């Protein structure tokens, strides 16, 4: 079920990027501080931002998960002591 939900979310993003990029076909420039990029289509900017975000989350998410303490004994075993 999780794979299906992931596929639906990714498909929704792809459709949204396609729809926005078709409606806004003019090239855009990206400016950061005093750096400026060449003119590239808006769809390419959106697709690259989404791809970088997905890769970034895939890298950072395992680092945020707290490790589950592995206990050798269950609670029932501890009641005997």
N, CA and C of each residue as an Amber inpcrd file, in Angstrom:
protein
   243
   0.8210000  -1.1920000   0.0000000   0.0000000   0.0000000   0.0000000
   0.8690000   1.2620000   0.0000000   1.9970000   1.2130000   0.6990000
   2.8760000   2.3770000   0.7620000   3.4800000   2.6780000  -0.6090000
   3.8010000   1.6290000  -1.3680000   4.3500000   1.8450000  -2.7070000
   3.3260000   2.5080000  -3.6220000   2.0710000   2.1070000  -3.4940000
   1.0210000   2.7180000  -4.3090000   0.8470000   4.1870000  -3.9580000
   0.8490000   4.4990000  -2.6670000   0.6960000   5.8860000  -2.2330000
   1.8730000   6.7320000  -2.7090000   3.0750000   6.1880000  -2.6290000
   4.2530000   6.9020000  -3.1180000   4.1500000   7.1500000  -4.6120000
   3.6940000   6.1560000  -5.3500000   3.5430000   6.3130000  -6.8020000
   2.5090000   7.3780000  -7.1440000   1.4270000   7.4270000  -6.3900000
   0.3860000   8.4290000  -6.6380000   0.9160000   9.8320000  -6.3470000
   1.6860000   9.9810000  -5.2820000   2.2410000  11.2940000  -4.9440000
   3.2270000  11.7560000  -6.0070000   4.1160000  10.8570000  -6.4490000
   5.0890000  11.2200000  -7.4850000   4.3830000  11.5420000  -8.7980000
   3.3590000  10.7770000  -9.1500000   2.6060000  11.0470000 -10.3720000
   1.9010000  12.4040000 -10.2920000   1.3980000  12.7400000  -9.1220000
   0.7620000  14.0490000  -8.9400000   1.7550000  15.1880000  -9.1340000
   2.9720000  15.0220000  -8.5840000   4.0120000  16.0350000  -8.7720000
   4.3900000  16.1710000 -10.2350000   4.5350000  15.0530000 -10.9360000
   4.9020000  15.0960000 -12.3560000   3.8200000  15.8060000 -13.1620000
   2.5530000  15.5070000 -12.8730000   1.4560000  16.1750000 -13.5850000
   1.4250000  17.6700000 -13.2790000   1.6530000  18.0350000 -12.0250000
   1.6530000  19.4580000 -11.6630000   2.7990000  20.1940000 -12.3390000
   3.9770000  19.5860000 -12.3870000   5.1220000  20.2210000 -13.0490000
   4.8490000  20.3600000 -14.5440000   4.2790000  19.3250000 -15.1530000
   3.9710000  19.3910000 -16.5850000   2.9420000  20.4850000 -16.8710000
   1.9280000  20.5700000 -16.0520000   0.8840000  21.5780000 -16.2610000
   1.4340000  22.9910000 -16.0890000   2.2110000  23.2210000 -15.0560000
   2.7630000  24.5600000 -14.8140000   3.7740000  24.9320000 -15.8880000
   4.6000000  23.9680000 -16.3120000   5.6180000  24.2970000 -17.3100000
   5.0090000  24.5480000 -18.6840000   3.8970000  23.9080000 -19.0030000
   3.2390000  24.1730000 -20.2880000   2.5830000  25.5520000 -20.2630000
   2.0170000  25.9160000 -19.1380000   1.3600000  27.2150000 -19.0430000
   2.3590000  28.3680000 -18.9880000   3.5370000  28.1230000 -18.4780000
   4.5760000  29.1530000 -18.3670000   5.7840000  28.7260000 -19.1890000
   5.7100000  28.9400000 -20.4930000   6.7560000  28.4340000 -21.3830000
   7.9540000  29.3730000 -21.5130000   7.8570000  30.5580000 -20.9710000
   8.9740000  31.5020000 -21.0970000  10.1500000  31.0820000 -20.2310000
  11.3640000  31.3020000 -20.7090000  12.5270000  30.9860000 -19.8790000
  12.6770000  31.9780000 -18.7240000  13.2490000  31.4950000 -17.6340000
  13.4610000  32.3290000 -16.4570000  14.9390000  32.2870000 -16.0780000
  15.3740000  33.2950000 -15.3440000  16.7320000  33.2930000 -14.8050000
  16.6390000  33.2160000 -13.2890000  17.5740000  32.5100000 -12.6980000
  17.6120000  32.3660000 -11.2520000  18.7130000  33.2770000 -10.7180000
  18.3770000  34.0870000  -9.7120000  19.3550000  34.9880000  -9.1120000
  19.5120000  34.6320000  -7.6440000  20.7540000  34.4740000  -7.2160000
  21.0750000  34.2300000  -5.8210000  22.2200000  35.1480000  -5.4430000
  21.9470000  36.0320000  -4.4890000  22.8810000  37.0870000  -4.1120000
  23.2680000  37.8690000  -5.3580000  24.5270000  37.8380000  -5.7860000
  24.8950000  38.5410000  -7.0170000  25.2720000  37.5740000  -8.1270000
  24.8520000  36.3140000  -8.0080000  25.0440000  35.3230000  -9.0630000
  23.7600000  35.2040000  -9.8750000  23.9130000  34.9650000 -11.1790000
  22.7480000  34.8610000 -12.0470000  22.9700000  33.7160000 -13.0200000
  21.9370000  32.9080000 -13.2290000  22.0470000  31.7730000 -14.1480000
  21.6600000  32.1860000 -15.5660000  21.8720000  31.2790000 -16.4920000
  21.4070000  31.5080000 -17.8610000  19.8980000  31.3010000 -17.8840000
  19.2570000  31.7030000 -18.9540000  17.8060000  31.5290000 -19.0640000
  17.4920000  30.0690000 -19.3390000  16.6640000  29.4820000 -18.4690000
  16.2430000  28.0850000 -18.6220000  14.7280000  28.0230000 -18.4530000
  14.0930000  27.0200000 -19.0620000  12.6330000  26.9130000 -18.9430000
  12.1890000  26.6690000 -17.4990000  11.0140000  27.1840000 -17.1720000
  10.4780000  27.0570000 -15.8240000  10.2390000  25.5950000 -15.4520000
   9.8160000  24.7830000 -16.3930000   9.5930000  23.3670000 -16.1160000
  10.8640000  22.6550000 -15.6750000  11.9850000  23.0170000 -16.2770000
  13.2630000  22.4290000 -15.8930000  13.6700000  22.8720000 -14.4900000
  13.3940000  24.1160000 -14.1590000  13.6890000  24.6190000 -12.8170000
  12.8470000  23.8710000 -11.7820000  11.5560000  23.7240000 -12.0500000
  10.6730000  23.0280000 -11.1200000  11.0580000  21.5550000 -10.9720000
  11.3370000  20.8930000 -12.0860000  11.6970000  19.4770000 -12.0340000
  12.9970000  19.2630000 -11.2720000  13.9620000  20.1290000 -11.4830000
  15.2310000  19.9670000 -10.7720000  15.0730000  20.2630000  -9.2840000
  14.2500000  21.2350000  -8.9250000  14.0140000  21.5200000  -7.5050000
  13.3140000  20.3560000  -6.8110000  12.3230000  19.7770000  -7.4600000
  11.6260000  18.6250000  -6.8790000  12.5680000  17.4330000  -6.7620000
  13.3750000  17.1860000  -7.7930000  14.3140000  16.0670000  -7.7470000
  15.3450000  16.2570000  -6.6430000  15.8870000  17.4680000  -6.5150000
  16.8490000  17.7300000  -5.4400000  16.2020000  17.5980000  -4.0620000
  14.9660000  18.0190000  -3.9410000  14.2600000  17.8670000  -2.6730000
  14.0230000  16.4190000  -2.3110000  13.6500000  15.6030000  -3.2890000
  13.4190000  14.1830000  -3.0300000  14.7160000  13.4760000  -2.6390000
  15.7910000  13.7990000  -3.3320000  17.0790000  13.1850000  -3.0020000
  17.5410000  13.6560000  -1.6180000  17.3560000  14.9310000  -1.3200000
  17.7440000  15.4480000  -0.0110000  16.9750000  14.7940000   1.1210000
  15.6740000  14.6090000   0.9440000  14.8700000  13.9480000   1.9710000
  15.2720000  12.4830000   2.1050000  15.5610000  11.8310000   0.9880000
  15.9740000  10.4260000   1.0430000  17.2970000  10.2630000   1.7720000
  18.1530000  11.2620000   1.7120000  19.4400000  11.1920000   2.4140000
  19.2730000  11.5380000   3.8930000  18.4820000  12.5630000   4.2070000
  18.3680000  13.0520000   5.5750000  17.4160000  12.2160000   6.4240000
  16.3870000  11.6310000   5.8380000  15.3730000  10.9050000   6.6040000
  15.9520000   9.7640000   7.4380000  16.8370000   8.9240000   6.9240000
  17.3950000   7.8800000   7.7990000  18.2150000   8.4380000   8.9530000
  18.7670000   9.6230000   8.8150000  19.5400000  10.2220000   9.9000000
  18.6510000  10.7350000  11.0240000  17.3970000  11.1040000  10.7120000
  16.4780000  11.6230000  11.7140000  15.8150000  10.5320000  12.5270000
  15.7430000   9.3270000  11.9950000  15.0610000   8.2470000  12.7120000
  15.8580000   7.8810000  13.9520000  15.1690000   7.7850000  15.0560000
  15.8620000   7.4250000  16.2920000  16.0340000   5.9120000  16.3310000
  17.1750000   5.4610000  16.7670000  17.3830000   4.0190000  16.8290000
  16.5070000   3.3930000  17.9090000  15.9630000   2.2430000  17.6030000
  15.1130000   1.5280000  18.5480000  16.0250000   0.7300000  19.4700000
  15.9190000   0.9420000  20.7710000  16.7970000   0.1910000  21.6680000
  16.4620000  -1.2950000  21.6150000  17.4740000  -2.0850000  21.4190000
  17.2450000  -3.5260000  21.3650000  17.4630000  -4.0960000  22.7610000
  16.4430000  -4.5930000  23.3050000  16.4990000  -5.1630000  24.6420000
  16.5550000  -6.6790000  24.5280000  17.4050000  -7.2870000  25.3200000
  17.5310000  -8.7470000  25.2750000  16.4080000  -9.4090000  26.0370000
  15.7720000  -8.6750000  26.9210000  14.7380000  -9.2620000  27.7700000
  13.4190000  -8.5490000  27.5340000  12.3580000  -9.2890000  27.6350000
  11.0300000  -8.6740000  27.5460000  10.5930000  -8.2650000  28.9460000
   9.4760000  -7.5950000  29.0490000   8.9660000  -7.1760000  30.3630000
   8.6010000  -8.3880000  31.2300000   8.1360000  -9.4430000  30.5960000
   7.7700000 -10.6360000  31.3490000   8.9910000 -11.2540000  32.0100000
  10.1260000 -11.2280000  31.3410000  11.3570000 -11.7760000  31.9180000
  11.8330000 -10.9440000  33.1000000  11.6220000  -9.6300000  33.0530000
  12.0850000  -8.7650000  34.1190000  11.2290000  -8.9110000  35.3780000
   9.9740000  -9.3560000  35.2440000   9.0990000  -9.5170000  36.4050000
   9.5650000 -10.6600000  37.2920000  10.3310000 -11.6110000  36.7490000
  10.7820000 -12.7520000  37.5270000  11.8560000 -12.3850000  38.5390000
  12.5400000 -11.2670000  38.3330000  13.6450000 -10.8970000  39.2240000
  13.1720000 -10.1930000  40.4490000
